[in-house]
């Protein structure tokens, strides 16, 4: 017996015109009176009951009423995507389907589209009962037909029936970044870059083919006039360029150029300089976080390593030549050079020894699981300290978590090392260690000893 399932508890059984209520009987459901007192469901895994109607709209109402009677809370019906979103949303999932799976999906979508139609026998016409359902499944069918056409003849592919839009591609690009394990901060930057660009064009969405170099020039001027910082704007353009590259790679655009490449960004507000924390600030921060092991850990690790917040949260322990180090940005970081190895300072090692057994590939334990949450918490600590020390607003903007990174580099410079020497610790472009898998098993003893020497030159922080 073949069944067609939907996620909202509705089932259509082949050979029957009626809709059915169907769901898996979880253990928590078995104590519900309607199930517990009915021997029919005692040893069954699935609940199946005819709703005695072939009308989809009526079945949707009935299924909600019946679930309430049983005592199960139905999930809200997810709105079906429409138009280009429906088409491209289905298309992206077809590439890994076998031909049999494509045929099965095609039959299913045909059935679902037909469910939205009803014959008016008196006039021999077709009435659309659910325009939303018809639109969604009609576009899904078009996506399958194009995929089948492409597999049969790659050189005579049917053109897309829709023009891909910025939101459609950015959603797909976000899913791709998520599958790569990119952090929430990166995904948030993508969201804000797209949102701000759509605010500029004053539209809810825009077709990618309408985004041309002239429009980007206007966007540059628009952002400059609103005093967007250069660093922020460059990051946004980089994200939007990534969306465009993804669309071209997915063959959603033909003979297209990326208008976000080689954008001239001049005359923007200068980047705010970061100052290293003073000794007084260090002690005030330590005093405030002394009883918060998570924040204290962030402060100490940041001070002795110069890592970014995201790097501290994702760093792993690694032994190299029996030396305990941090394996930083192993899955990629802010820059290509971010992947590196940092020996652990002896004073930091003493503190960490109270919390960890130091197993390879183990991360630091933080109560707040995301770098964004950890960073925001530190921001509140920093603000409170600066307010207590009566630091004025104009000066306080120069102090952020990055001040630890700035201070880390400054302390090493003051010990007589140059920027090229400690680039391997900070992850700047001169770094070449820790960029390959080979670096995890092979490390020049002389180079490692030099890194240890630089790390140990950092003055002890009194906790």
C-alpha positions as CSV (number, residue, x, y, z in Angstrom):
1,X,0.0,0.0,0.0
2,X,1.6,3.3,-1.2
3,X,1.0,6.4,0.9
4,X,1.7,10.1,0.3
5,X,2.7,12.0,3.4
6,X,2.6,15.6,4.4
7,X,4.3,17.1,7.4
8,X,1.0,18.4,8.8
9,X,-0.4,14.9,9.9
10,X,-2.3,14.5,6.6
11,X,-1.9,11.3,4.5
12,X,-3.3,10.4,1.1
13,X,-3.5,6.6,0.5
14,X,-3.3,5.4,-3.1
15,X,-6.6,4.0,-4.2
16,X,-8.6,6.2,-1.8
17,X,-10.1,9.6,-2.5
18,X,-10.2,10.4,1.3
19,X,-7.6,12.2,3.3
20,X,-6.4,10.5,6.5
21,X,-5.0,11.7,9.9
22,X,-1.7,9.9,10.4
23,X,1.1,10.3,12.9
24,X,3.8,8.2,14.7
25,X,2.6,7.2,18.2
26,X,5.4,8.5,20.4
27,X,5.8,7.1,23.9
28,X,4.4,10.3,25.4
29,X,1.2,9.9,23.3
30,X,0.4,6.4,24.7
31,X,-0.8,7.9,28.0
32,X,-3.4,10.1,26.2
33,X,-6.9,8.7,27.1
34,X,-8.0,8.5,23.5
35,X,-5.1,6.2,22.7
36,X,-4.6,4.5,26.1
37,X,-8.3,3.4,26.3
38,X,-8.5,2.1,22.8
39,X,-7.0,-1.4,22.4
40,X,-6.7,-0.8,18.7
41,X,-3.6,1.4,19.2
42,X,-2.0,-0.6,22.1
43,X,0.7,-2.3,19.9
44,X,0.7,-0.1,16.9
45,X,3.4,2.4,15.9
46,X,1.3,4.6,13.7
47,X,-2.1,6.2,14.1
48,X,-4.3,6.1,11.0
49,X,-7.8,7.4,10.8
50,X,-9.9,8.4,7.8
51,X,-11.2,12.0,7.8
52,X,-13.9,11.0,5.4
53,X,-13.4,13.8,2.9
54,X,-11.5,14.2,-0.3
55,X,-11.5,18.0,0.0
56,X,-8.1,19.2,1.1
57,X,-9.3,22.4,2.8
58,X,-11.9,20.5,4.8
59,X,-9.4,17.8,5.7
60,X,-7.0,20.5,7.0
61,X,-9.8,21.8,9.3
62,X,-10.8,18.3,10.4
63,X,-7.3,17.2,11.2
64,X,-6.8,20.1,13.6
65,X,-10.1,19.4,15.3
66,X,-9.3,15.7,15.7
67,X,-5.8,16.3,17.0
68,X,-7.3,18.6,19.7
69,X,-9.8,15.8,20.7
70,X,-6.9,13.3,21.0
71,X,-4.8,15.8,23.0
72,X,-2.0,16.4,20.5
73,X,-1.0,19.9,19.7
74,X,-0.6,20.3,15.9
75,X,2.3,22.3,14.5
76,X,1.4,25.4,12.6
77,X,1.1,24.8,8.9
78,X,4.2,26.0,7.1
79,X,3.4,28.5,4.3
80,X,4.3,27.0,1.0
81,X,6.9,29.0,-1.0
82,X,5.7,30.6,-4.2
83,X,7.0,31.5,-7.6
84,X,10.8,31.7,-8.0
85,X,11.3,30.7,-4.3
86,X,9.4,27.5,-4.9
87,X,11.1,26.7,-8.1
88,X,14.7,27.3,-7.0
89,X,14.0,25.9,-3.6
90,X,13.1,22.5,-5.1
91,X,15.8,22.8,-7.9
92,X,18.7,23.0,-5.4
93,X,17.7,19.6,-3.8
94,X,17.4,17.7,-7.1
95,X,21.1,17.5,-8.1
96,X,21.8,14.5,-5.8
97,X,18.5,12.6,-6.7
98,X,18.6,9.5,-8.7
99,X,16.4,9.2,-11.8
100,X,14.0,6.9,-9.9
101,X,13.8,9.5,-7.0
102,X,13.1,12.2,-9.6
103,X,10.3,10.1,-11.1
104,X,8.8,9.5,-7.6
105,X,9.0,13.2,-6.7
106,X,7.5,14.1,-10.0
107,X,4.5,11.8,-9.4
108,X,4.1,13.2,-5.9
109,X,4.1,16.8,-7.0
110,X,1.6,16.0,-9.8
111,X,-0.7,14.4,-7.2
112,X,-0.3,17.4,-4.8
113,X,-1.0,19.9,-7.6
114,X,-4.1,17.9,-8.7
115,X,-5.3,18.0,-5.1
116,X,-5.6,21.8,-5.5
117,X,-7.9,21.4,-8.5
118,X,-11.5,20.3,-8.9
119,X,-13.5,19.5,-12.0
120,X,-16.6,21.5,-12.6
121,X,-18.5,18.9,-14.5
122,X,-21.3,21.1,-15.6
123,X,-19.0,23.5,-17.6
124,X,-16.1,21.1,-18.2
125,X,-13.7,23.6,-16.5
126,X,-11.1,23.3,-13.7
127,X,-11.4,25.3,-10.5
128,X,-8.3,26.1,-8.4
129,X,-9.2,25.3,-4.8
130,X,-5.9,26.4,-3.4
131,X,-3.9,28.9,-5.5
132,X,-1.0,28.8,-3.0
133,X,-0.8,25.0,-3.2
134,X,-1.1,25.0,-7.0
135,X,1.6,27.7,-7.5
136,X,4.0,25.9,-5.2
137,X,3.7,22.4,-6.8
138,X,3.5,23.8,-10.3
139,X,6.9,25.4,-9.9
140,X,8.2,22.3,-8.2
141,X,7.2,20.3,-11.3
142,X,8.9,22.9,-13.6
143,X,12.1,22.4,-11.6
144,X,12.0,18.7,-12.0
145,X,11.3,19.0,-15.7
146,X,14.3,21.2,-16.1
147,X,16.5,18.9,-14.2
148,X,15.4,15.9,-16.3
149,X,16.0,18.0,-19.5
150,X,19.5,19.0,-18.3
151,X,20.5,15.4,-17.6
152,X,19.3,14.3,-21.1
153,X,21.1,17.0,-22.9
154,X,23.5,19.4,-21.1
155,X,24.0,21.5,-24.2
156,X,20.4,22.3,-24.8
157,X,19.1,23.1,-21.3
158,X,15.7,24.7,-20.9
159,X,16.1,28.3,-19.6
160,X,14.9,28.9,-16.0
161,X,11.3,30.1,-16.0
162,X,12.1,32.6,-13.3
163,X,14.9,35.1,-12.7
164,X,16.8,34.3,-9.6
165,X,16.5,37.0,-6.8
166,X,18.9,38.2,-4.2
167,X,16.9,36.7,-1.3
168,X,16.5,33.3,-3.0
169,X,20.3,33.0,-3.6
170,X,21.3,34.4,-0.2
171,X,19.0,31.8,1.5
172,X,20.7,29.0,-0.5
173,X,24.1,30.5,0.1
174,X,23.4,30.6,3.9
175,X,22.5,26.9,3.8
176,X,25.7,26.2,2.0
177,X,27.8,28.1,4.6
178,X,25.9,26.3,7.4
179,X,26.8,23.0,5.9
180,X,30.5,24.1,5.9
181,X,30.2,24.7,9.6
182,X,30.6,28.5,9.4
183,X,29.7,30.2,12.7
184,X,26.6,32.3,13.5
185,X,28.6,35.5,13.3
186,X,29.4,34.9,9.6
187,X,25.7,34.0,8.9
188,X,24.6,37.2,10.7
189,X,27.0,39.3,8.6
190,X,25.4,37.8,5.4
191,X,21.9,38.6,6.7
192,X,22.7,42.2,7.5
193,X,24.6,42.7,4.2
194,X,21.6,41.6,2.2
195,X,19.2,43.5,4.4
196,X,21.1,46.8,4.1
197,X,21.4,46.5,0.3
198,X,17.7,45.9,-0.1
199,X,17.0,49.0,2.1
200,X,19.2,50.9,-0.3
201,X,17.2,49.8,-3.4
202,X,14.0,50.2,-1.4
203,X,12.6,46.8,-2.3
204,X,11.7,43.6,-0.5
205,X,13.8,41.7,-3.1
206,X,15.5,42.3,-6.4
207,X,16.5,40.1,-9.3
208,X,20.2,39.5,-9.5
209,X,20.4,40.5,-13.2
210,X,19.3,44.0,-12.2
211,X,22.3,44.4,-9.9
212,X,24.9,46.1,-12.2
213,X,28.1,48.1,-11.6
214,X,26.3,51.4,-11.9
215,X,24.0,50.5,-9.1
216,X,26.9,49.4,-6.9
217,X,28.6,52.7,-7.5
218,X,25.5,54.4,-6.2
219,X,25.5,52.1,-3.2
220,X,29.1,53.0,-2.4
221,X,28.2,56.7,-2.5
222,X,25.0,56.1,-0.4
223,X,27.0,54.2,2.3
224,X,29.8,56.8,2.4
225,X,27.3,59.6,2.9
226,X,25.8,57.7,5.8
227,X,29.2,57.4,7.4
228,X,29.4,53.7,7.3
229,X,32.9,52.7,8.4
230,X,35.2,51.4,5.7
231,X,35.8,48.1,7.4
232,X,32.1,47.4,7.8
233,X,31.3,48.3,4.2
234,X,34.2,46.2,2.8
235,X,32.8,43.2,4.8
236,X,29.3,43.8,3.4
237,X,30.6,44.0,-0.1
238,X,32.6,40.8,0.4
239,X,29.5,39.0,1.6
240,X,27.3,40.3,-1.4
241,X,30.1,39.3,-3.8
242,X,30.0,35.8,-2.2
243,X,26.2,35.6,-2.9
244,X,26.8,36.5,-6.6
245,X,29.7,34.0,-7.0
246,X,27.4,31.3,-5.5
247,X,24.6,32.2,-8.0
248,X,27.1,32.0,-10.9
249,X,28.5,28.7,-9.6
250,X,25.0,27.2,-9.4
251,X,24.3,28.3,-13.0
252,X,21.4,30.6,-12.0
253,X,23.0,33.4,-14.1
254,X,24.2,33.1,-17.6
255,X,27.1,35.2,-19.0
256,X,27.0,37.3,-15.8
257,X,29.8,39.4,-14.2
258,X,30.0,39.9,-10.5
259,X,29.4,43.6,-9.9
260,X,30.8,43.5,-6.4
261,X,34.3,42.6,-7.6
262,X,36.9,45.4,-7.7
263,X,34.6,47.9,-6.1
264,X,36.4,51.2,-5.4
265,X,35.9,52.1,-1.7
266,X,37.3,55.5,-1.0
267,X,36.6,58.4,1.3
268,X,34.9,56.3,4.0
269,X,35.1,57.0,7.7
270,X,38.4,56.0,9.1
271,X,38.6,52.8,11.1
272,X,38.6,53.4,14.9
273,X,42.1,52.7,16.4
274,X,42.2,50.1,19.1
275,X,44.2,50.8,22.3
276,X,45.7,48.2,24.5
277,X,44.2,48.0,28.0
278,X,46.2,49.8,30.8
279,X,47.5,47.9,33.8
280,X,44.7,49.6,35.8
281,X,42.1,48.4,33.3
282,X,43.5,44.8,33.4
283,X,43.2,44.7,37.2
284,X,39.7,46.2,37.2
285,X,38.5,43.6,34.6
286,X,40.1,40.7,36.5
287,X,38.5,41.9,39.8
288,X,35.1,42.1,38.1
289,X,35.3,38.6,36.5
290,X,37.1,36.8,39.3
291,X,34.1,34.8,40.3
292,X,33.0,34.1,36.7
293,X,35.1,31.2,35.5
294,X,34.0,31.6,31.9
295,X,34.8,35.3,31.6
296,X,38.0,34.8,33.6
297,X,39.0,32.1,31.1
298,X,38.3,34.4,28.2
299,X,40.3,37.2,29.7
300,X,43.4,35.1,30.5
301,X,43.4,33.2,27.2
302,X,43.0,36.5,25.3
303,X,45.8,38.2,27.2
304,X,48.3,35.4,26.7
305,X,47.4,34.5,23.1
306,X,46.0,37.6,21.3
307,X,43.2,35.4,19.9
308,X,40.0,36.9,18.6
309,X,36.8,35.9,20.5
310,X,35.7,33.5,17.8
311,X,39.2,31.9,17.9
312,X,39.2,31.5,21.7
313,X,35.8,29.7,21.6
314,X,36.8,27.4,18.7
315,X,40.5,26.7,19.6
316,X,41.5,23.1,20.4
317,X,44.3,21.7,22.5
318,X,47.1,20.0,20.5
319,X,50.5,18.5,21.5
320,X,53.4,19.3,19.2
321,X,56.7,17.8,20.2
322,X,55.2,17.3,23.7
323,X,54.5,21.0,23.9
324,X,50.8,21.9,24.7
325,X,49.5,24.5,22.2
326,X,46.3,25.9,20.9
327,X,45.3,24.8,17.5
328,X,43.7,27.9,16.2
329,X,41.1,28.4,13.4
330,X,41.5,24.8,12.2
331,X,38.3,25.1,10.1
332,X,39.3,28.4,8.7
333,X,39.1,31.9,10.1
334,X,38.8,35.6,9.3
335,X,41.8,35.4,7.0
336,X,43.7,32.6,5.2
337,X,46.6,33.1,7.6
338,X,44.3,32.7,10.7
339,X,45.0,29.0,10.9
340,X,48.0,28.7,13.2
341,X,49.5,27.1,16.4
342,X,50.1,29.1,19.6
343,X,52.1,27.5,22.5
344,X,50.4,28.0,25.9
345,X,52.1,30.4,28.3
346,X,53.3,28.7,31.5
347,X,51.2,31.0,33.7
348,X,48.1,30.3,31.6
349,X,48.9,26.6,31.7
350,X,48.9,26.6,35.5
351,X,45.4,28.1,35.5
352,X,44.0,25.8,32.8
353,X,45.5,22.7,34.5
354,X,42.8,23.2,37.2
355,X,40.0,22.7,34.6
356,X,41.3,20.4,31.9
357,X,43.0,17.1,31.2
358,X,44.4,18.5,27.9
359,X,43.2,15.9,25.4
360,X,44.0,16.5,21.7
361,X,41.2,18.2,19.7
362,X,39.3,19.2,22.9
363,X,38.0,22.8,22.9
364,X,37.8,25.2,25.8
365,X,34.6,24.8,27.8
366,X,32.3,27.9,27.7
367,X,28.9,28.1,29.3
368,X,27.9,30.4,26.4
369,X,28.3,28.2,23.3
370,X,28.7,30.9,20.6
371,X,31.4,33.4,20.1
372,X,28.8,36.1,19.7
373,X,27.3,35.5,23.1
374,X,30.7,35.3,24.8
375,X,31.8,38.6,23.0
376,X,28.6,40.4,24.1
377,X,29.1,39.4,27.7
378,X,32.7,40.6,27.6
379,X,31.4,43.9,26.1
380,X,29.2,44.4,29.1
381,X,32.1,43.7,31.5
382,X,34.4,46.2,29.6
383,X,31.7,48.9,29.6
384,X,31.2,48.6,33.3
385,X,34.9,48.8,34.0
386,X,35.4,51.9,31.8
387,X,32.5,53.6,33.4
388,X,33.8,52.8,36.9
389,X,37.2,54.3,35.9
390,X,35.5,57.4,34.5
391,X,36.8,56.9,31.0
392,X,35.1,59.4,28.7
393,X,32.9,58.3,25.8
394,X,35.3,59.6,23.1
395,X,38.2,57.5,24.6
396,X,36.2,54.4,25.5
397,X,35.4,53.5,21.9
398,X,39.0,52.6,21.5
399,X,38.7,49.8,24.0
400,X,37.1,46.5,22.9
401,X,38.1,42.8,23.1
402,X,40.4,43.4,20.2
403,X,42.5,45.5,22.7
404,X,43.9,42.2,24.0
405,X,45.1,41.4,20.5
406,X,46.6,44.8,20.1
407,X,48.2,44.6,23.6
408,X,49.6,41.1,22.8
409,X,51.4,42.3,19.7
410,X,52.6,45.4,21.4
411,X,54.1,43.5,24.4
412,X,56.0,41.2,22.0
413,X,57.3,44.2,19.9
414,X,58.5,45.8,23.1
415,X,60.6,42.7,23.8
416,X,62.6,43.3,20.6
417,X,60.8,40.9,18.2
418,X,59.6,42.2,14.8
419,X,56.3,41.8,13.1
420,X,57.5,39.1,10.7
421,X,58.7,37.0,13.6
422,X,55.4,37.1,15.6
423,X,53.1,37.0,12.5
424,X,52.9,33.2,13.1
425,X,51.3,33.9,16.5
426,X,48.9,36.5,15.5
427,X,47.8,34.9,12.2
428,X,48.7,37.8,10.0
429,X,49.6,37.4,6.3
430,X,53.2,36.5,6.9
431,X,52.2,33.4,8.7
432,X,52.9,30.0,7.0
433,X,52.8,27.6,10.0
434,X,49.7,25.7,10.9
435,X,48.1,26.3,7.4
436,X,48.2,22.6,6.3
437,X,47.4,19.3,7.8
438,X,51.1,18.5,7.8
439,X,51.7,21.2,10.4
440,X,49.6,19.1,12.8
441,X,52.2,16.3,12.8
442,X,55.3,18.1,11.8
443,X,56.8,21.2,13.3
444,X,60.3,22.5,13.2
445,X,61.8,22.3,16.7
446,X,63.7,25.6,16.2
447,X,60.6,27.4,15.0
448,X,58.5,26.1,17.9
449,X,61.1,27.1,20.4
450,X,61.1,30.6,18.9
451,X,57.3,30.8,19.3
452,X,57.6,29.6,22.9
453,X,60.3,32.2,23.6
454,X,58.0,35.0,22.3
455,X,55.0,33.7,24.3
456,X,56.9,33.4,27.5
457,X,58.2,37.1,27.1
458,X,54.6,38.3,27.8
459,X,54.6,39.7,31.4
460,X,52.7,37.7,34.0
461,X,49.2,38.9,34.7
462,X,48.4,38.9,38.4
463,X,45.2,37.0,39.0
